[in-house]
């Protein structure tokens, strides 16, 4: 008997959750058929991120791999045929006739990243560093360009120096209010 392994399904971008639901519904509808037990889990890896919307921080679930769905199954002729005929799936990634499974280390890394708790009171990872040139995209200084002078990960803020009336003016802004130039 073959083992359950993780495989990657390439799907239409934006349809990951629909494909996951279709596969889960298909499994539920297969009464007594062997295929039902050969597909163990379907997963759309996501991560909680903070975005700035209308000046407020909002936590949203963002797909780690847009256009891909992970599936834990026994890959045989029956399961592969079933998936190939599922609407929304472009192909089973990683091979021609018999796809290659993900390595256990890759799967563990993806699952650990997905299950990582959201930082609460912990320093945020700021995608900018001292010396980066940025444009302010939110707030009263929108469309001003400047250079990052300091980064405050514990506050989720950066100090940006912009030119205001011809003079260098330091501003402390949330990193979500910026865009790299």
Secondary structure by P-SEA (a helix, b strand, c coil): cccbbbbbbbccccaaaaaaaaaaaaaaaccccaaaaacccccbbbbbbbbbcccbbbbbbbbccccbbbbbccccaaaaaaaaaccccccccccccbbbbccaaaaaaaaaaaaccccccccccccccccbbbbbcccccccbbbbbccccccccbbbbbbbcccbbbbbbccccccccc
